[in-house]
Amino acid sequence: MINKVSLYLIIILLSITCKAQSIQQKAILDKQSFFNEKALLQHVETLSSNSFKGRRTGTEGARKAKQYIINQFHLLNVEPLGIKYEQSFSFTNRGKTYNAVNVLGHIKGTTLPNKYIVISAHYDHLGIKNGKIYNGADDDASGISALFSFAEYFKKHPPKHSIILAAFDAEEFGLRGSKHFVNHSIVSLQNIEANLNMDMISRTDKNELYVTGTHKNHSLKHIILSSDTSEKVKLIMGHDGSDKKQNWTYSSDHGSFYTKNIPFLYFGVEDHNDYHQPTDDFDKINKEFYIEVVKTIISVFVTMDEYLK
């Protein structure tokens, strides 16, 4: 016979179990409706089409890409960071002056509006060389398109921290856009909690996605280990000096944040045969893998937004 105390404990345990299952089921449903998957793929296909002529900084193709990003931010209710979306700057490379533009969107946080997480990708690529267009589908139309999916997600799930959606220009010229951003920041760098950077996230033969930035940061490692990541993506912490692989700490725009002592997580795949080649086209990306990667990165963000105070 079960006494009253035991019966009460059983009821409590069953209640907790049912609630946990309910939360887990809700999370699964939420993940299925994170964003429009067809739109994600369409954005990559569009930005890496020949009409953008490789998106080289300072060219008409880059200006067209800049306007495409601004139009999408408008449609997704992303406000500009500051008076306008554009953060213009110029630089000289090999005796030539380039005019470049970062595109910066802002989503106000619900409980920590003065604390920021920067979610970034670069929209420039290599342009045209020897008559061939370098479309840069993976590098980095994949990251820019993921920014739009984040914006979609935030419409239904407002973040606690304020978010800066940063589409950087001139990454291919030595991280020029992100360097300008951190050196001329519209918000105080002290209020930027972390950078989540995406560069080349849409193709692999091994379903592997690397995340760099956890080696010497236990909080970020905890965030990765605690996140509800996709079973279809093998998320590997590395390429950060802790293994025998190439160190990616400065390989993309997150490096600019690292130089300012801002924690970062960089998501990317291993280099492939089409890296910086005119064959980095939309038809080469792994569509199902890419969709799951974007879901995984959003899941990591959700944990980060909850964990960071």
C-alpha positions in Angstrom: 0.0 0.0 0.0 1.3 3.5 -0.9 1.1 6.0 1.9 0.0 9.6 1.4 3.5 11.0 1.5 4.7 8.5 -1.2 1.7 9.2 -3.3 2.3 12.9 -3.1 5.9 12.5 -4.2 4.8 10.4 -7.1 2.4 13.0 -8.2 5.0 15.7 -8.0 7.5 13.7 -10.0 5.0 12.9 -12.7 4.1 16.6 -12.9 7.8 17.6 -13.3 8.3 14.9 -15.9 5.2 15.9 -17.9 6.3 19.5 -17.8 9.8 18.7 -19.0 8.4 16.6 -21.8 6.0 19.5 -22.7 8.9 21.9 -22.9 11.0 19.5 -25.0 8.1 19.0 -27.4 7.6 22.8 -27.6 11.3 23.3 -28.4 11.1 20.7 -31.2 8.0 22.5 -32.6 9.8 25.8 -32.3 12.9 24.5 -34.1 10.7 23.3 -37.0 9.3 26.8 -37.4 12.5 28.8 -36.8 12.5 30.3 -40.3 11.3 29.8 -43.9 13.7 27.2 -45.2 12.9 27.9 -48.9 13.6 31.6 -48.3 17.0 30.8 -46.8 18.0 28.8 -49.9 16.5 31.4 -52.2 18.6 34.2 -50.6 21.8 32.2 -51.2 20.9 31.4 -54.8 20.1 35.1 -55.4 23.2 36.6 -53.7 25.5 34.1 -55.5 24.0 34.6 -58.9 25.9 36.1 -61.8 23.9 39.3 -61.6 25.9 40.3 -58.5 29.2 39.8 -60.3 31.0 38.4 -57.3 30.2 41.2 -54.9 33.7 42.6 -54.8 34.0 45.7 -52.5 33.5 49.0 -54.3 31.8 47.5 -57.4 28.3 47.7 -58.7 27.7 44.1 -57.6 28.6 45.0 -54.0 26.3 48.0 -54.1 23.5 45.7 -55.4 24.2 43.2 -52.6 24.2 46.0 -50.0 20.8 47.2 -51.2 19.4 43.6 -51.2 20.4 43.3 -47.6 18.8 46.6 -46.6 15.6 45.6 -48.4 15.4 42.3 -46.5 16.0 44.1 -43.2 13.1 46.4 -44.0 10.8 43.5 -44.9 11.8 41.6 -41.7 11.2 44.7 -39.4 14.9 45.1 -38.5 15.6 48.7 -37.6 18.9 50.4 -38.5 21.6 50.7 -35.9 21.7 54.5 -35.7 20.1 56.8 -38.2 20.6 54.6 -41.2 21.7 51.0 -42.0 24.9 52.0 -43.8 28.2 52.5 -42.0 30.5 53.9 -44.8 34.2 53.8 -44.7 37.2 53.8 -47.1 40.6 52.2 -47.2 43.6 51.9 -49.4 45.0 48.6 -50.6 48.0 48.3 -53.0 47.7 52.0 -53.9 44.0 51.9 -54.7 41.3 53.5 -52.6 38.1 51.6 -51.9 34.8 52.9 -50.7 33.0 50.3 -48.6 29.8 50.0 -46.6 28.8 47.9 -43.6 25.1 47.2 -43.2 24.0 47.3 -39.6 20.6 46.3 -38.3 19.3 46.5 -34.7 16.7 44.5 -32.7 16.1 45.9 -29.2 16.3 43.4 -26.4 13.4 42.8 -24.1 15.2 42.7 -20.7 18.8 43.7 -21.5 18.4 46.5 -24.1 21.7 48.1 -23.3 23.7 44.8 -23.7 24.4 43.6 -27.2 25.2 40.4 -29.1 26.6 41.0 -32.6 25.6 38.4 -35.1 27.7 38.8 -38.3 28.6 37.6 -41.7 30.4 39.3 -44.7 28.7 40.1 -48.0 31.7 40.9 -50.1 33.6 38.3 -52.2 36.3 38.3 -54.9 34.4 39.7 -57.9 35.6 38.9 -61.4 39.0 37.6 -62.3 40.2 36.8 -65.8 36.7 37.0 -67.1 35.3 34.5 -64.5 32.8 35.4 -61.8 33.6 34.3 -58.3 30.1 34.0 -56.9 30.9 33.0 -53.4 27.9 30.9 -52.5 29.4 29.4 -49.5 31.8 32.3 -48.9 29.8 34.0 -47.7 26.3 34.3 -49.2 25.5 31.4 -46.8 26.3 33.5 -43.8 24.4 36.6 -45.0 21.3 34.5 -45.8 21.5 33.1 -42.2 21.3 36.6 -40.9 17.9 36.9 -42.5 16.8 33.7 -40.9 17.9 35.1 -37.5 15.7 38.1 -38.2 12.8 35.9 -39.0 13.3 34.0 -35.7 13.4 37.2 -33.7 10.0 38.3 -35.0 8.4 35.3 -33.2 11.0 35.0 -30.4 12.2 38.5 -29.3 15.7 38.2 -27.7 16.6 39.3 -24.2 19.8 41.1 -25.3 19.8 43.7 -28.0 21.0 42.3 -31.3 23.2 43.9 -34.0 22.8 42.1 -37.3 26.1 43.0 -39.0 26.7 42.4 -42.7 30.3 43.4 -43.1 32.0 44.6 -46.2 35.6 44.1 -47.3 36.3 41.0 -45.3 38.3 39.7 -48.2 40.6 42.7 -48.0 41.7 41.8 -44.5 38.6 42.1 -42.3 38.4 45.8 -43.1 34.6 46.1 -42.4 34.7 44.5 -39.0 37.9 46.4 -38.0 36.1 49.6 -38.9 33.1 48.5 -36.9 35.0 47.9 -33.7 37.2 50.9 -34.1 34.2 53.3 -34.8 31.5 51.5 -32.9 28.1 53.1 -32.7 27.5 51.4 -29.3 30.1 51.2 -26.5 32.3 48.1 -26.9 31.9 47.6 -23.2 28.3 46.8 -23.8 29.0 44.2 -26.5 28.8 40.8 -24.7 29.8 38.6 -27.6 30.1 38.2 -31.4 28.6 35.2 -33.2 30.2 35.1 -36.7 29.2 32.9 -39.7 31.5 32.4 -42.7 31.2 29.4 -45.0 28.5 27.3 -43.3 26.7 25.6 -46.2 28.7 22.6 -47.4 30.8 19.6 -46.3 31.1 16.0 -47.1 31.2 14.9 -43.4 28.3 16.9 -41.9 30.8 18.6 -39.7 30.5 22.2 -38.5 33.4 23.7 -36.5 32.9 26.3 -33.8 36.0 28.3 -32.8 36.2 30.5 -29.7 35.7 28.1 -26.7 39.3 27.1 -26.1 40.0 29.6 -23.3 36.5 30.6 -22.5 34.6 28.2 -20.2 31.4 30.1 -20.4 31.2 29.8 -24.2 32.1 26.1 -23.9 29.3 25.6 -21.5 26.9 27.4 -23.9 27.9 25.0 -26.8 27.6 21.9 -24.6 24.2 23.0 -23.2 22.7 23.9 -26.6 20.0 21.8 -28.3 21.9 21.3 -31.5 20.8 19.3 -34.6 21.5 15.5 -34.7 22.2 16.0 -38.4 25.1 18.3 -37.7 28.3 17.2 -36.0 29.3 20.4 -34.1 33.0 20.3 -33.2 34.9 22.7 -31.0 38.3 23.3 -32.5 40.5 25.1 -35.0 41.5 27.4 -32.0 45.0 26.4 -31.1 43.9 23.5 -28.9 44.3 20.9 -31.6 46.7 20.3 -34.5 44.4 22.0 -37.0 44.8 25.4 -38.5 44.0 28.1 -36.0 41.0 30.1 -37.2 41.0 32.8 -34.4 41.8 35.5 -36.9 40.4 33.8 -40.1 37.3 35.9 -40.4 35.5 39.0 -38.9 35.4 37.5 -35.4 39.1 38.2 -35.2 38.4 42.0 -35.0 36.3 41.4 -32.0 38.9 39.2 -30.4 41.5 41.9 -30.7 39.1 44.1 -28.5 38.7 41.3 -25.9 35.2 40.6 -26.9 34.2 36.9 -26.7 33.3 35.2 -30.0 32.0 32.1 -31.5 32.9 31.5 -35.1 31.0 28.9 -37.1 32.5 27.5 -40.3 33.2 24.4 -42.4 36.6 23.1 -43.5 38.0 24.6 -46.7 36.8 22.7 -49.8 38.0 22.5 -53.4 35.8 25.4 -54.4 37.1 27.8 -51.7 38.1 31.1 -53.4 37.4 29.5 -56.8 34.8 30.6 -59.5 33.1 27.2 -58.8 31.8 28.2 -55.4 28.3 28.2 -56.8 24.8 27.6 -55.3 24.5 24.1 -56.8 27.5 23.0 -54.7 26.0 23.7 -51.3 24.5 20.8 -49.2 21.0 22.1 -48.8 19.7 19.9 -46.0 23.0 20.3 -44.1 22.9 24.0 -44.5 19.3 24.3 -43.1 20.3 22.2 -40.1 23.4 24.3 -39.6 21.4 27.5 -39.4 19.0 25.8 -36.9 22.0 24.7 -34.9 23.5 28.2 -34.7 20.2 29.7 -33.8 19.9 27.1 -31.0 23.3 28.1 -29.7 22.3 31.7 -29.8 19.2 30.9 -27.7 21.4 29.4 -25.0 23.8 32.3 -25.2 20.9 34.8 -24.9 19.7 33.0 -21.8 23.1 32.4 -20.2 24.8 35.8 -20.6 23.7 38.4 -18.1 
